[in-house]
Amino acid sequence: MRGKRFPDVTASAPTASGLVRVRIAVETPQHSGLGDPLDYLSEQLLTPGTLARVPLGRREVTGIVWDDAPATAAARPAPGDLRSVAEVFRDLPPLPSAWRELVSFAAGYYQRGVGELAVSVLPAELRRIDAATLARRVATLRKNARDPGSGAAAPPRLPELAPAQEAALQAIAQARTDEAAPVVLLHGVTGSGKTEVYLREAERVLASGRQVLVLVPEINLTPQLEARLAERFAGRRLVAMHSGLTPAQRLRHWLLAHLGEANLVLGTRLAVFAPLPRLGLVVVDEEHDASYKQQEGARYSARDLAVYRGRLEKVPVLLGSATPSLESWQRALKGRYRHVSLPGRIGGGVLPRVRFVDMRALPRVKGSGGALAPQLVAAIHERIARGEQSLLLLNRRGYAPVLHCMDCDWKSDCPHCSAWRVFHKADRTLRCHHCGFTQRVPRACPACGNPDIQPVGRGTEQLEEQIGELLGDVNGRPARVARIDADSARAKGALEALLASVHAGEVDVLVGTQMIAKGHDFRGITLVAAVNPDAALFASDFRAPERLFSLLMQAAGRAGRDAAQAAGSEMWVQTWHPRHPLYEALRRHDYEAFAASQLTEREVAGLPPFTHLALLRADARNADDAPAFLRAAAQAAGALDGADAVKIYPPVPAAVARVANVWRMQMLIESPSRAALQRVLAGLRAPLLELRAAHRGVLRWAVDVDPLAI
């Protein structure tokens, strides 16, 4: 028998045959009712956290030996009814108890099976290979895992800290003396040096022999921060965890983290589950970002789990943002998080002046279709003439949201969704951004044959075309316009190439969606313009104003990051409502005033963070099946103990009611008590399984705890 023997074992007493019963978490469908770890027989005692291959139905799957739990003899199968463990991964150290506790908490809180969540957060490659293959990979990694800095790197030259950064680090040091691991909300304006604070705190942790976990909300933010971490910690091993890696890379990086060979782990939301035996610090950058919330499967919040993990493992957690989420801000106001402020930009730079263009009072620029005000076009032209760059933010990709026939009122709707197909001019397609259904643009209206069908509305593709035409030649050459959105950055390496061209000064005007509004350090941009942000002011989702304010503040922060040019930097907002309170707060860069007004409104309305929400979602092929299922679920919930502590609203269609010919409904459950809501949700698990069997037309259902989109 190869591999290390681990002393902390779990199993019931040996059976008459000498085999021992073990509990193993395996990935089972949510609707199977088998969410808890399953009982198997093993020839030997197995340490909790050990990986093993076990039979499940007609398949053999990878599972994790789980901690034993009290159970009555009647509740557990007799040994004769159990199947045996097929293979044990003895060359891989068991997953730590803190990791298993994190998974157990997440599974319970977000209403998923332990096995489903535990196995799903492992690298896919790890779930496919056998023990012998894994043993060879572990041996190779350990053989090559000498200190990457042994013999090589000179200490980097550290930048001089600003007084506010010094004060922030002192406050973080004081927070570390708390008995419970501290959560620090680092509230710093864009360009205030939050990243340097992260690096200094990481340096302290690494010097003590511990590991550092850094989370970012989106994959496009990893290359910039990865380069900075690699430069600062050249003698340390840094690994990335995100969806842009190959399966083999993901497994290798996961193993380096789990074996303790990686000093720093940088990743997107799934990295919150990275097993780190010597974790000493967790950093959540742009903690407000909605991308930290998983929208499929187990709908967990990586930010909230990072906070839980920090307290579980008694390590500091730094939450950084220029526009903190209102939940985090309220916790800081109440003293649950320590608030640390970086109120000014590094090097004496100032935030851009915010200017509003009242679109009601302006003539249209010929050929612009109303896209840009003439004074904004002139301002961009002036920036190019001075050798400076501009950024245009329009959070809608494609050329136009819809094609329209003026004769018969036909529109390019999707036959499979309650949505329009977007016109993409570059490849002459109509594309649904929900189900992916794509067709060539018709030569004439499919309904009446009219050849004159027109684009309605505007996307980044059209704005890119129009701004190039409007600017014409500057300094004896055509203006150089580039676009960054999900379409232009789809090809491998395309995003990195586009960003490199911006940083190299090869772009005069950058057009893009929210992908370019946050996290990027564009030193040459001195003007940022939000082209059409008003729609979010009156959206039905109560979080829409918070998201809009954050997006605009983050976008404004891309301007004037070079202190030498900061004094002349500007943020332009084209709006039909220039006196809206949100814009007044934006004009002053006053996050605190905006947060105070929003918290007051939410408290009066009984909305988060003053109440707690869950959505029960149901999908069905037939439009009547999903609401029937949800009404039955509401009746079942109302009969549970503690149901009087929650309020259940009638089912309503989702924001996009039909996607890929599937009807989507949702039902809101709210309570002022998080514990009361959790009790009802836990009690509803068994009734939902029974209802699913009775409502065969329902394809799937899911519980979304703390939903971000309603």
C-alpha positions in Angstrom: 0.0 0.0 0.0 1.5 3.3 -1.1 1.0 6.8 0.3 0.9 8.4 3.7 -1.3 7.0 6.5 -3.4 9.6 8.2 -4.4 9.1 11.8 -7.7 11.0 12.0 -10.1 8.4 10.6 -13.8 8.0 10.6 -16.0 4.9 10.2 -18.5 2.9 12.0 -17.6 -0.3 13.7 -16.5 -3.1 11.4 -19.2 -5.3 10.0 -19.2 -9.1 10.4 -17.2 -9.4 7.2 -14.5 -7.1 8.6 -15.5 -4.2 6.3 -16.1 -0.7 7.8 -18.9 1.7 6.8 -17.8 5.1 5.4 -19.8 8.1 4.3 -18.8 9.5 0.9 -20.1 12.7 -0.7 -20.8 12.1 -4.4 -22.4 14.3 -7.0 -26.0 13.5 -7.4 -28.8 15.5 -9.1 -30.5 18.0 -6.9 -33.9 16.4 -7.6 -32.8 12.9 -6.7 -33.2 13.4 -3.0 -29.7 12.0 -2.4 -28.0 15.3 -1.4 -26.3 13.9 1.7 -23.2 11.7 1.7 -24.0 8.1 0.9 -22.9 5.0 2.9 -20.3 2.6 1.4 -18.2 -0.3 2.7 -14.4 -0.1 2.8 -11.7 -2.7 3.6 -9.8 0.0 5.7 -10.4 3.0 7.7 -10.5 6.1 5.5 -9.5 9.6 6.6 -12.2 12.3 6.1 -11.3 14.3 3.1 -9.8 11.4 1.1 -10.8 11.1 -2.5 -12.2 7.7 -3.7 -13.9 6.1 -6.6 -17.2 4.5 -5.8 -20.1 2.9 -7.8 -23.2 5.1 -8.2 -26.0 3.4 -10.2 -24.3 2.0 -13.3 -21.4 4.4 -13.2 -18.2 4.8 -11.1 -17.7 8.3 -9.8 -15.3 10.3 -7.7 -16.4 11.1 -4.2 -15.0 12.5 -1.0 -14.9 10.7 2.3 -17.0 12.8 4.6 -17.3 13.3 8.3 -19.5 10.8 10.1 -22.8 12.0 11.4 -25.1 10.5 14.1 -27.8 8.3 12.5 -30.2 5.8 13.8 -29.8 2.2 12.7 -33.2 2.4 11.0 -32.1 5.5 9.0 -29.0 3.9 7.6 -28.9 0.9 5.2 -27.8 -2.4 6.5 -24.2 -3.5 5.6 -25.6 -6.1 3.2 -27.3 -3.4 1.2 -24.1 -1.4 0.7 -21.7 -1.4 -2.2 -17.9 -1.2 -1.7 -15.4 1.5 -2.4 -13.7 0.8 -5.7 -10.5 2.8 -5.4 -8.8 5.2 -2.9 -6.6 8.1 -3.9 -4.0 7.6 -1.2 -1.3 9.7 -2.7 -3.3 12.9 -2.4 -3.5 14.5 1.1 -7.1 14.6 2.4 -9.1 17.8 1.9 -8.8 19.7 5.2 -11.6 19.8 7.7 -12.0 23.5 7.3 -12.6 23.0 3.6 -15.3 20.4 4.3 -16.9 22.7 6.8 -16.9 25.5 4.2 -18.6 23.2 1.7 -21.1 21.9 4.3 -22.1 25.5 5.2 -22.4 26.6 1.6 -24.5 23.5 0.7 -26.9 24.1 3.7 -27.2 27.9 3.2 -27.7 27.8 -0.5 -30.0 24.7 -0.3 -27.9 22.3 -2.3 -26.7 18.7 -1.7 -23.3 18.4 0.1 -22.1 15.9 -2.5 -23.3 17.9 -5.4 -21.4 21.0 -4.2 -18.3 19.3 -2.9 -17.6 17.4 -6.1 -18.6 20.2 -8.5 -16.0 22.6 -7.1 -13.2 20.1 -7.8 -11.3 20.4 -11.1 -13.2 18.4 -13.8 -10.0 16.6 -14.7 -9.7 15.3 -11.1 -13.1 13.7 -11.4 -12.1 11.8 -14.5 -8.6 10.3 -13.8 -7.8 7.2 -11.7 -5.7 7.0 -8.6 -2.5 5.8 -10.5 -2.6 8.7 -12.9 -3.1 11.2 -10.1 -0.3 9.6 -8.1 2.1 10.2 -11.0 1.0 13.8 -11.3 1.4 14.5 -7.6 4.8 12.9 -7.6 5.9 15.0 -10.5 4.7 18.2 -9.0 6.4 17.5 -5.7 9.6 16.6 -7.5 9.6 19.9 -9.3 8.2 22.0 -6.5 11.5 23.5 -5.3 11.4 27.1 -4.3 10.9 29.0 -7.5 13.0 31.9 -6.1 15.9 29.8 -5.0 19.2 31.3 -6.4 17.1 34.4 -8.7 15.3 37.2 -7.7 16.4 40.7 -6.3 14.0 42.3 -3.8 11.7 44.6 -5.8 11.8 48.3 -5.2 8.7 49.2 -3.3 6.8 52.4 -4.0 6.6 55.0 -1.2 3.4 54.7 0.6 1.0 57.7 0.9 0.0 58.7 4.4 -3.5 57.3 3.8 -2.0 53.9 2.8 0.2 53.9 5.9 -2.9 54.6 8.0 -4.8 51.8 6.3 -2.1 49.3 7.0 -2.0 50.4 10.6 -5.7 50.0 10.9 -5.5 46.5 9.3 -2.8 45.6 11.8 -5.0 46.7 14.7 -7.8 44.6 13.3 -5.6 41.5 13.3 -5.5 41.7 17.1 -9.2 40.9 17.3 -9.9 37.4 18.7 -12.2 36.6 15.8 -10.5 37.0 12.4 -11.3 40.5 11.2 -13.1 41.6 8.1 -11.8 44.9 6.8 -13.8 46.9 4.2 -11.1 48.9 2.3 -13.1 51.8 0.8 -10.8 53.6 -1.6 -11.6 55.9 -4.5 -10.3 54.7 -7.9 -6.6 55.2 -8.1 -6.2 55.5 -4.3 -3.7 52.6 -4.1 -5.9 49.8 -2.8 -3.8 47.2 -4.7 -0.6 48.4 -3.0 -2.3 47.9 0.4 -3.2 44.3 -0.7 0.4 43.7 -1.7 1.9 45.0 1.5 -0.5 42.8 3.6 0.2 39.8 1.4 3.9 40.4 1.8 3.6 40.2 5.6 1.5 37.0 5.3 3.9 35.3 2.9 6.9 36.2 5.1 5.2 34.2 7.9 5.0 31.1 5.7 1.3 31.3 5.0 -0.7 31.4 1.7 -2.7 34.2 0.2 -6.0 33.9 -1.8 -6.9 36.9 -4.0 -10.3 36.9 -5.7 -11.3 39.1 -8.6 -14.8 39.2 -10.1 -14.1 38.6 -13.8 -11.5 36.8 -15.9 -10.6 39.9 -17.9 -9.2 41.5 -14.7 -6.8 38.6 -13.9 -3.9 39.3 -16.4 -3.3 42.8 -15.1 -3.3 41.8 -11.4 -1.4 38.6 -12.1 1.4 40.5 -13.8 1.6 42.8 -10.8 1.7 40.0 -8.3 4.3 38.1 -10.3 6.5 41.2 -10.4 6.2 41.9 -6.7 6.6 38.3 -5.6 9.0 37.0 -8.1 10.4 34.5 -5.7 7.0 33.0 -4.9 4.8 30.6 -6.8 1.7 32.2 -8.1 -1.1 30.2 -9.7 -4.3 31.3 -11.3 -7.8 29.7 -11.2 -10.3 30.8 -13.7 -12.3 29.5 -16.7 -9.7 30.5 -19.3 -7.4 27.7 -18.2 -7.3 24.3 -19.9 -8.5 21.3 -17.8 -4.9 20.2 -17.3 -3.8 23.7 -16.1 -6.7 23.8 -13.7 -5.8 20.5 -12.2 -2.1 21.4 -11.9 -2.9 24.7 -10.2 -5.4 23.2 -7.9 -2.9 20.5 -6.9 -0.2 23.1 -6.3 -2.6 25.0 -4.0 -3.8 21.9 -2.1 -0.2 20.5 -1.7 0.8 23.8 -0.2 3.3 24.5 -3.0 1.5 27.6 -4.3 2.2 30.7 -2.2 -0.5 32.9 -3.9 -3.7 31.9 -5.6 -5.5 34.4 -7.9 -8.9 33.5 -9.2 -12.5 34.2 -9.9 -15.4 33.1 -7.8 -14.8 29.3 -7.8 -11.3 29.9 -6.3 -13.0 30.6 -3.0 -13.1 26.8 -2.7 -9.4 26.4 -3.4 -8.0 24.1 -0.7 -5.1 26.0 1.0 -3.6 24.2 4.0 -1.7 27.3 5.2 -4.2 30.1 4.4 -3.3 33.4 6.0 -5.1 36.1 4.1 -8.1 36.5 1.8 -8.5 39.5 -0.5 -11.7 40.2 -2.4 -11.1 42.9 -5.0 -14.1 44.9 -6.3 -16.2 43.2 -3.6 -19.4 44.9 -4.8 -19.3 43.2 -8.2 -22.3 41.0 -9.1 -20.1 38.5 -10.9 -19.2 37.1 -7.5 -22.7 35.5 -7.4 -23.0 32.2 -9.2 -26.1 32.2 -11.4 -26.4 28.5 -12.1 -26.3 25.3 -10.0 -25.4 26.2 -6.4 -26.1 30.0 -6.5 -23.4 30.9 -4.0 -21.8 34.3 -3.4 -18.0 34.0 -3.4 -17.7 37.2 -1.5 -19.9 36.1 1.3 -18.2 32.7 1.4 -14.8 34.4 1.6 -16.0 36.2 4.7 -17.3 33.0 6.2 -14.1 31.2 5.3 -12.0 33.9 6.9 -13.9 33.6 10.2 -13.8 29.8 10.0 -10.0 29.7 9.5 -9.4 32.8 11.7 -7.6 34.7 8.9 -8.1 38.4 7.9 -10.4 39.2 4.9 -9.9 42.4 3.0 -12.9 43.6 1.0 -11.8 46.3 -1.4 -14.0 48.7 -3.5 -14.5 52.3 -4.5 -18.3 51.6 -4.4 -18.9 48.9 -1.7 -22.0 46.9 -1.9 -24.8 48.3 0.4 -24.7 45.0 2.4 -21.0 45.5 3.2 -21.4 49.2 3.8 -24.2 48.6 6.3 -22.1 46.0 8.1 -19.3 48.5 8.3 -21.6 51.2 9.7 -22.8 48.7 12.4 -19.3 47.8 13.3 -19.4 44.2 12.0 -16.7 45.1 9.5 -13.8 47.4 10.2 -14.0 50.4 7.8 -10.7 51.6 6.4 -10.7 54.6 4.0 -8.5 55.8 1.2 -10.1 59.0 0.3 -7.6 60.5 -2.3 -5.7 59.4 -5.3 -2.0 58.5 -5.2 0.4 61.3 -6.2 -2.0 64.1 -5.5 -4.2 63.2 -8.5 -7.8 64.4 -8.5 -10.9 62.6 -9.6 -12.3 63.7 -13.0 -14.8 66.5 -13.2 -18.3 65.2 -13.9 -20.2 67.0 -16.7 -23.8 66.3 -17.7 -25.3 66.8 -21.1 -29.0 67.4 -21.1 -30.1 65.5 -24.2 -33.5 67.3 -24.2 -32.0 70.6 -25.2 -29.5 69.5 -27.9 -29.6 69.4 -31.7 -28.5 66.2 -33.3 -25.1 65.8 -35.0 -25.7 64.9 -38.6 -24.9 61.2 -39.2 -24.8 60.4 -35.5 -28.4 59.3 -35.1 -28.4 61.1 -31.8 -25.5 59.0 -30.4 -23.3 61.8 -29.2 -23.8 65.5 -28.3 -21.8 67.9 -30.5 -19.9 69.3 -27.5 -18.8 65.8 -26.6 -17.6 65.1 -30.1 -15.6 68.3 -30.0 -14.1 67.4 -26.6 -13.0 64.0 -27.9 -11.5 65.6 -30.9 -9.6 68.0 -28.7 -8.2 65.1 -26.6 -7.0 63.3 -29.6 -5.3 66.4 -30.9 -3.4 66.6 -27.6 -2.3 62.9 -27.8 -4.8 61.8 -25.1 -7.3 59.0 -25.1 -11.1 58.8 -24.5 -13.4 56.0 -23.4 -17.0 55.7 -24.5 -19.2 53.4 -22.3 -22.3 51.8 -23.7 -23.5 48.7 -21.9 -25.1 47.0 -24.9 -23.1 44.9 -27.4 -24.0 44.3 -31.1 -24.9 46.9 -33.7 -28.5 47.5 -32.7 -30.9 45.8 -30.2 -33.5 45.1 -32.9 -34.4 45.3 -36.6 -37.7 46.9 -37.4 -40.0 47.1 -40.4 -41.8 50.5 -40.6 -44.5 49.1 -42.9 -45.9 46.2 -40.9 -44.2 46.7 -37.5 -42.3 43.4 -37.7 -39.3 43.2 -35.3 -36.5 40.7 -35.1 -37.9 38.7 -32.2 -36.4 35.4 -31.2 -38.8 32.5 -32.0 -37.5 30.6 -28.9 -37.3 33.4 -26.3 -39.2 36.4 -25.0 -36.5 38.7 -26.3 -35.3 40.4 -29.5 -32.5 39.1 -31.6 -29.7 41.6 -31.8 -28.4 42.9 -35.1 -24.6 42.2 -35.5 -23.5 44.1 -38.6 -19.9 42.7 -38.8 -21.2 39.2 -39.7 -24.7 40.3 -40.9 -26.5 38.1 -38.3 -29.4 38.4 -36.0 -28.3 36.8 -32.8 -30.3 36.0 -29.6 -28.1 36.7 -26.6 -30.2 34.4 -24.4 -30.4 31.1 -26.4 -27.8 31.7 -29.0 -30.2 31.3 -32.0 -28.6 33.0 -35.0 -29.7 33.6 -38.6 -28.5 35.7 -41.5 -30.1 39.1 -41.7 -33.0 38.8 -44.2 -32.9 40.8 -47.4 -36.5 42.0 -46.8 -39.1 41.9 -44.1 -40.1 38.3 -43.5 -43.7 39.4 -42.8 -44.5 41.8 -45.7 -41.5 41.8 -48.0 -40.5 45.4 -47.4 -36.8 45.7 -48.3 -36.3 48.7 -46.1 -35.8 47.2 -42.6 -34.0 49.4 -40.2 -31.9 49.0 -37.0 -33.5 50.5 -33.9 -31.4 51.5 -30.9 -27.7 51.4 -30.6 -25.0 48.9 -29.5 -21.2 49.2 -29.2 -20.7 48.0 -32.8 -22.7 50.9 -34.2 -21.2 53.4 -31.8 -17.7 52.3 -32.9 -18.7 52.9 -36.5 -20.3 56.3 -35.9 -17.6 57.8 -33.7 -15.1 57.0 -36.4 -17.2 58.8 -39.0 -17.9 61.8 -36.7 -14.3 62.4 -35.8 -12.8 62.0 -39.2 -9.1 63.0 -39.5 -7.2 64.3 -36.5 -3.6 65.5 -36.7 -3.6 64.5 -40.4 -4.7 60.9 -39.8 -8.0 59.0 -39.2 -9.0 58.7 -35.6 -8.1 55.2 -34.2 -11.2 53.6 -32.7 -11.2 50.2 -30.9 -14.0 48.2 -29.3 -13.9 45.9 -26.3 -17.0 43.8 -25.6 -17.9 40.1 -25.4 -17.9 39.9 -29.2 -14.6 41.5 -30.0 -12.9 39.7 -27.1 -14.3 36.2 -27.8 -11.2 34.8 -29.6 -8.3 33.5 -27.5 -5.8 36.3 -26.8 -8.1 39.0 -28.4 -8.7 40.8 -25.1 -5.1 40.9 -24.1 -4.1 42.2 -27.6 -6.8 44.9 -27.5 -5.8 46.0 -24.0 -2.1 46.1 -25.0 -2.9 48.4 -27.9 -4.7 50.8 -25.6 -1.8 50.8 -23.1 0.6 51.3 -26.0 -1.2 54.5 -27.1 -2.3 52.9 -30.4 -6.0 53.7 -29.7 -7.5 57.2 -29.6 -11.1 56.2 -28.6 -12.0 53.0 -26.8 -15.7 51.9 -27.1 -16.9 49.2 -24.9 -19.3 47.7 -22.3 -18.8 47.3 -18.6 -15.9 45.0 -19.4 -13.7 48.2 -19.7 -15.2 50.2 -16.9 -13.6 48.6 -13.9 -10.2 47.5 -12.7 -8.1 48.6 -15.7 -5.3 51.1 -15.3 -5.4 53.1 -18.5 -2.8 55.8 -18.1 -3.6 57.7 -21.2 -7.4 58.1 -20.8 -8.4 61.6 -19.7 -12.1 61.6 -20.9 -14.8 59.0 -20.2 -18.3 59.3 -21.5 -21.4 57.3 -20.5 -23.5 57.4 -23.7 -26.9 56.1 -22.6 -27.2 55.2 -18.9 -30.7 56.3 -18.1 -32.6 53.0 -18.5 -31.4 51.7 -15.1 -32.8 54.8 -13.3 -36.4 53.4 -13.7 -35.8 49.6 -13.8 -38.1 47.3 -11.8 -35.1 45.7 -10.0 -34.5 47.6 -6.8 -30.7 47.0 -7.1 -30.5 48.7 -10.5 -29.6 52.2 -9.1 -26.8 50.7 -7.0 -25.4 48.9 -10.1 -25.6 52.0 -12.2 -23.9 54.2 -9.6 -21.2 51.7 -9.2 -20.7 51.3 -12.9 -20.5 55.0 -13.5 -18.1 55.6 -10.6 -15.9 52.8 -11.8 -16.0 54.2 -15.3 -15.1 57.7 -14.1 -12.1 56.1 -12.4 -10.6 55.1 -15.7 -9.9 58.9 -16.4 -7.0 60.8 -15.1 -5.1 57.9 -13.5 -1.8 59.6 -14.6 -1.4 62.4 -12.0 0.2 64.7 -14.6 -3.0 64.7 -16.6 -5.6 64.2 -13.8 -6.4 67.9 -13.4 -8.0 68.1 -16.8 -9.7 64.8 -16.8 -13.5 64.6 -17.3 -16.5 62.3 -17.0 -19.3 63.1 -19.4 -22.8 61.7 -18.9 -25.4 62.1 -21.6 -28.8 62.0 -19.9 -32.4 63.0 -20.2 -32.6 63.4 -16.4 -29.6 65.5 -15.4 -31.0 66.4 -12.0 -31.7 62.9 -10.8 -30.4 62.4 -7.2 -28.1 59.5 -8.4 -26.4 61.9 -10.9 -26.1 64.6 -8.2 -24.2 62.2 -6.0 -22.1 61.2 -9.0 -21.3 64.8 -9.7 -19.7 65.1 -6.3 -18.1 61.6 -6.3 -20.1 61.1 -3.1 -20.6 57.4 -2.5 -21.5 58.0 1.1 -24.4 60.3 0.3 -25.7 57.9 -2.3 -25.4 54.9 0.0 -27.2 56.8 2.8 -30.1 57.6 0.5 -30.4 54.1 -0.8 -30.2 52.5 2.6 -33.0 54.8 3.8 -35.2 53.9 0.9 -34.6 50.2 1.4 -35.3 50.3 5.1 -38.6 52.1 4.5 -39.5 49.6 1.7 -38.3 46.5 3.7 -35.6 45.5 1.2 -32.1 44.0 1.7 -30.0 44.5 3.7 -32.9 45.1 6.1 -34.7 41.9 5.1 -33.6 38.6 3.6 -34.8 37.1 0.3 -34.9 33.8 -1.6 -36.3 33.1 -5.0 -37.8 29.7 -5.9 -37.5 29.3 -9.6 -39.2 26.8 -11.9 -38.8 26.1 -15.6 -41.2 24.2 -17.8 -42.0 23.6 -21.5 -45.7 24.4 -20.9 -46.5 27.9 -19.8 -49.0 26.6 -17.1 -46.8 24.0 -15.4 -44.2 26.2 -13.7 -46.8 28.5 -12.0 -48.8 25.5 -10.9 -45.7 24.0 -9.3 -44.8 27.3 -7.5 -48.4 27.7 -6.2 -48.2 24.2 -4.8 -44.8 25.0 -3.2 -46.3 28.1 -1.6 -49.1 26.1 -0.1 -46.6 23.5 1.2 -44.4 26.3 2.7 -47.3 27.8 4.4 -48.0 24.6 6.3 -44.5 24.4 7.7 -43.5 25.3 11.3 -42.3 28.9 11.3 -44.1 29.8 8.1 -45.6 32.8 9.9 -42.2 34.4 10.0 -41.9 34.6 6.3 -43.9 36.2 3.5 -44.5 34.4 0.3 -45.4 36.3 -2.9 -47.4 35.0 -5.8 -45.4 33.5 -8.7 -44.5 35.9 -11.5 -42.6 35.5 -14.8 -38.8 36.0 -14.8 -37.5 39.1 -16.4 -37.1 37.1 -19.6 -40.1 34.8 -19.4 -39.1 32.3 -22.1 -35.6 31.1 -23.0 -35.0 28.3 -25.6 -38.7 27.5 -25.5 -38.7 27.0 -21.7 -41.0 29.1 -19.6 -39.4 30.5 -16.5 -41.3 31.6 -13.4 -40.2 32.7 -9.9 -41.7 33.1 -6.5 -40.2 35.4 -3.8 -39.9 34.5 -0.2 -38.8 37.1 2.3 -38.3 37.4 6.0 -36.7 40.0 8.4 -34.9 37.0 10.0 -32.2 35.2 8.1 -32.6 32.2 10.5 -36.4 32.1 10.0 -35.9 32.1 6.2 -33.4 29.3 6.3 -35.6 27.2 8.5 -38.5 27.4 6.0 -36.2 26.7 3.1 -34.8 23.7 4.8 -38.2 22.4 5.7 -39.3 22.9 2.1 -36.7 20.5 0.6 -38.7 17.3 1.0 -42.0 18.8 -0.2 -40.3 20.2 -3.3 -39.0 16.7 -4.2 -42.5 15.3 -3.8 -44.0 18.1 -5.8 -41.5 17.6 -8.6 -42.6 14.0 -8.9 -46.3 15.2 -9.1 -45.6 18.0 -11.6 -43.9 16.1 -14.4 -44.1 19.1 -16.7 -41.5 21.0 -14.6 -38.1 20.5 -16.1 -36.1 21.9 -13.1 -36.5 24.0 -10.0 -33.9 25.9 -8.0 -33.7 27.9 -4.8 -31.7 31.2 -5.1 -30.8 32.5 -1.7 -29.8 36.2 -1.5 -30.7 36.7 -5.2 -29.1 39.7 -7.0 -31.5 39.8 -9.9 -35.3 39.9 -9.3 
